[in-house]
Structure formats: C-alpha cells, structure tokens
Amino acid sequence: MGKIFLSTWVNVMGDERRLFTHQTDQLLTVLNRQRHDWLNHVQVLLGYLHLNRTEQGEAHLKRIAQMAMQESMVARLNSSLLSVFFLTFNALNNELLLEVDVCNHVDLTRVVLSEQDLFQLVSEILCTVNDHVDQSGYEPASMQVSLQMDECGVHFRFDLAGVLHASGMEELEKLIRKSEQSTVEVTEWIHTEEEWVLNLVVPFAE
C-alpha cells in the first residue's frame, strides 16, 4: 500500500511540475512579447525626436495612450478568464492578430451566462478561427472583437479580415447553432468571401 501511495504521489507531483513549467513558459512568452512591443514604441519615439518631428511623435504617444486605455478597459471586464485570454492572445498565437475594442463600460458579471460558459463560447470562436484561417496571404489575418453594453445585454461583434477554410466554417456553424439553443441571441451572421461578421447578444440575468 505504501509503495502504491508513493507512486501515485510522485505521478501527481510530476503532473503539477509539468503544468507549472508550461504555465511559466507561457508567461515568459507573454512578457517577452510585451517587452518587444514597448521597445518598438520607444524606438519609434526616439526616431521622431532625432528627426525633430514632434507632431508625429505626439501622435504616436496618443496612439500608445489609446492602446493602454483599451487594455485597461479589457482588464476591467469583471471576467478574469476573458481578460487574460484577450490580453495574452497575440503573444501566444501567430496565425491571427486579435484586436479587442471595449466601446463602453462592460460588466460581464451581469450577463446570464456564467463566467466559465461565456469564456468557453468566446474562446472557442476565436480558437476555431485561429486554427482554420488561411495563412497564405502576405499579412496575417486579423480579427476585431468589439464589446458594448446596453439595455439588452452585452454585444459581442466578431469581424474577421481574412479567409476561413471550409473546415473552420463547419466548426463555427456548429458553435453558432449550439449558442442559439441557449440564451445567446445571434443578431448578425455574415460569412461570404467578401465579409465575415458575427454579432452575438448575451442578455442580462434576471
């Protein structure tokens, strides 16, 4: 019995170490990406200062401030799962460039879906697109996700600039049909060669 217990304990500890190592690697990837992005911003600003192009430097500073404000609004969605997912997506994925736009104050604790269910829905949509997007273009495909809260609930708009393979469309159609069976309302679903837009409304809990 003692040997069995020890073997089980060793296996559990091994799994925990592997999980910790994986999470540490991901965290380092995110930190390296953030440091790289900020160094790029600093180099651009230094270039403008060196050329005495103050107007362009001020414009770039404003863009940096807007980006920081958006990241702050994403961090205040009251859903740690979605906030972390949005803020780390680009650092951990190379196939799809994600841009998140929070249009006003959004409180995801008010919606009818649990935090886990909402995270699963949104992350499955983005991960499916990421896995099945066409990568043959000169520039990576991009997805803009807009969040806006009104009296109906929280609107999630997904706007893809890129081409999705047929296999990805099939997976997404399954997700959309599944979401329609819940309390989520699909208000717009365009998937042509010229345009790809999905708009979902997650109502408030009563």
N, C-alpha and C positions, 0 to 999 in steps of 0.2 A: 504493500500500500504506500509506504514512504517513497519508494522509487517512482511509482506512478505519479504521486503528487509532485515530486521534484521535477519529473519530466514535463508535466503539464505546466508548472510554474515557469520553467525555462522557456517553453514554447510561447507562453503568454508574454514574457519579458522580451523575447526576441521579436514578436509581432509589434510590441509597443516601441521598441528601438527602431524598427524599420519605418513605422509610421512617423515617429519623431524625426528621423533622418529625412524622410520625404517632405514633411512639412517645413523643415529647416531649409532644404534645397529650394523649395518654392518661395519661401520668404526672402532668401538671398537673391533669387531671380528678380523678384519684385523690387527689392531695394536697389539692385544694380540698374534696373531699367529706369527707376525714378532718378537716380543719380545721373545717369546718362542724359536723360531729358533735360534736367536742370542745368547741366554743364553746357548743353547745346544752347539753351536760352541765354546763359551768361556769355557765351562766345559771340552770339548774335549781337547782344547789347554792347559788348566791348568793340565789336566791329563798327557799329554805328557811331560810338563815341570816338573811335580812332579816325573815322572819316568826317567827324563833326556833323553828322546827320541826326540832329537832336529830335526832329519831328518824327522820323521813322523809329528812333529809339523810344520815344514816348508812346507811340502807337503799339510797339511791341510790348512795352510794360503793361499797357492797358489790356492787351490780349492775355498776358500772363495772369493779371489780376482777375479777369473774367474766368479763366480756366480754374484758378484757385477757388473762386466763389462757387463755381459749379461743383467742384469736388467736395466743398463744404456742404452744399445742399444735398448731394448724394449721401454723404456721411450722416445726414440728419433725417433720413427717410424713416427712422424708427424700425428698421429691419436690418439687423447686423448681417444676416446672411446675404441679402441682396446688395447692401452697401459694399461689403468686402468683395463680392462677386464682380460688381461693376467696376470697382476701383482697381482691381488686380487683373482684369480680363486681358487687357492688351499686353501686359508684361508676361503672361503665361501662354498666350496664343499668338501665332504669327499669320494664320490664314485669313483672319478677319479683323479689321480695325473697327473698334467699338467707340461710339461717341454717345454719351448719355447727357440729355438735356432735361433738367428739372425746371419746369416752367413757373411753378409757384410752390408755396409750402405744401408738402405732401406728407401725410401721416398714415403710414401703412398699417398701424395698429387698429385703425377704424374700419378696415375692409372686412368682408365676411369670411374671406379665406384665412386660414391660419398662416403664420409666417413660413412654416415648412412647405405647405401646399403652394403658396404663392411663389416661393423660391423655386420649387420644382417646376412649376409651369413656365416661368420666365427663363430659367436656366436651360430647360430642355429645348425651348425655342431657339435660343442663341447658340447652344452647343450643336444642335442639329444643323443649323445654317453653317456654322463654323466647320463641321465635318463634311458637308456636301457642297460647299461653294466652289465654283470654278476658279482655279488658280493659274490659268494660262495667260491672264492679262499682264500688261506691263506693271500695273499698280495693283496692290491688294484690294479686294472687295471691302466695302465699309458698310456698317450698319448704324443708323442713328435711332436711338431709343429715346422717346420723349415721354415724360410723365407729367400729368396735370390733374389736379384735384378740383372737382366742382360739386354741385349739389347731387349729382348722380352717383358719384364714387370717384375712383381713380382711373384715369385713361392711360393706357399703355399703347404707344404707337411705335411700330417697328417699320423702318424704312430702309430697305436694302438697295445699295448701289453696287450691283454685281449680278452675276448669273448663277442660278442654283441648278444643280443637276437634278434629273428626274427622280433619282432615288431620294434626294432630300425633300422634294415636293411631296412624295408619298408619305414620308415620315411626318412632315408638318401637317398634312391633311388629317392624319390620324390624331395628332395632338389637338388640332382645332376642333375636330368632331368630339373629342373627349372633353375639351373645355366647355363646349356648348351644352353638354349634358349636366354641367354644374351650374353655378350661379353666375359664371362669367358670360358676358354678352359680347359677341363678335359684331361690331358695328361696321367694319370695313375689311375686305379681304380681296385684294387685287394681286394676281400673280400672272402677269404676262411677260413677254420678252422685254418690253419697254419699261415696265413698272412692277415693283413688288412692295406692297404695303399691307400691313396687318394692324388693325386697331381693336384693342380689347378694352372693355369697361368692367372693372371689378367693383361691384356695389358695396355700400357700407353695410356693416352688420346692424341689425335692427335693435 
